[in-house]
Amino acid sequence: QDAQVLAGVGLTRSVDFRGLVEGAAQSYALPQVRYHALPIEPTVVQRAKELAVAGQQITAPVAVGLMQDTYRAFVSDNAQQFAGLFEQLLAEDSPLVFHCTAGKDRTGFAAALILGVLGVPRETILSDYHLSTTARRPEFEIPRIDPTAHAGDPVALGFARYQQDPKSRIARPLYGADREPLLEAALMEVEQRWGSVEGYLRDEAGISASDIEALRAAYLE
């Protein structure tokens, strides 16, 4: 039934930002959909586990700091993956979906880059990103985490806490999509180092001025 829905909207391409282990654990193939893997490893998971093993408590400020570092790393370490997305957008304008695992971090920054280069105001980009805090509610997540089965996994336990209390000051930075300080941190990194999204894509991702004009011609009305 899901495949029929996707066929109905004319989906032709899928861009997968999940890391190698994530993608292998939940691989997929859809009829008539071309699959493109552009892996960005989920470093926040490993860093949270390392802190827990070292005996450091994951407090609310630590959780925010972990996620801010993650978003800044999207900017500094993954320009070529995002360049791959723009190559797909430039190749044709047939329906395309891009995703990660949670659908709001790697995916959220990619969406911000697209909107930014198309000239969408920053405030609108941040507001659009924040919609995931409402749309990605714990009751929609499958499966529901059993804390007793993940006693040694701080990430799974954090998500279980988020499922129980979406307003948790510790869990929300990891699993929610608050515009500040998460996406804001990435956009500030872009603006401080490259001046604008357009400058970042041009200098780091190799997206030329003519490419940008082509994107705007294809995706703006």
Phi, psi and omega in degrees: 000318178297317179299324179294321177298314180296320178297325181293332178269001176077024181300129181240339186218147177230129176249121188249113179269001182296151175293172186298316181292318179301313182295321180291325182290329181224067180282163179205158172218129183242138180302134176067011180246121178279132186257132179230116179267125175231074193293131171238115186290140182279077187296334182297327180297310181294320181294321178296320179294320179298318178296318180295318179297325179283356177090008180275131180286137178275092177272173179301313178297323178295317179298316178297317180298319178301315183288324176298317177299321179298315181292322177294326178293328174306316184291310189277331190250351191230027182300324183290327176295317179291329174300322178299323176297316181292330174299320177293319180295327180281331185296322179193166181247026175290157185304131184225142173243140173234142187205166170232223178264305180280336177080019182218349181258285175301316178294319181296319179291321177300316179298321179297322178296316180298310181297321181297314182288338176276359175090014177291135182301146182305317182299321178292321178299313181295319179294321178297316178300317184295341178302333180294336177297326178275316186286328182264075182271150183305326183292346177274347186282139180230130356274170175282135187281132174263109184303327183292339181270357184226044187300329183260010185244101184295332180289313178297320179295322178296320179292323176299320178296320178296320178298324180283324184213092181300342180268004179305128182292339179271313186282327188300318178300327181283326191238349176267189181223060177285130185299320171249131010254018189279283181300326178303320180297318180292316181293324176295321177299316178299312185290323180290326185263330184235357177087326182193168175299319179300317178296321178296312181295323180290311188276328185257328185253355177073025178269113187283169177300321179291326175298316182296319177297322179294321177299315182293324178294325183279326193244003176246150176247000000 
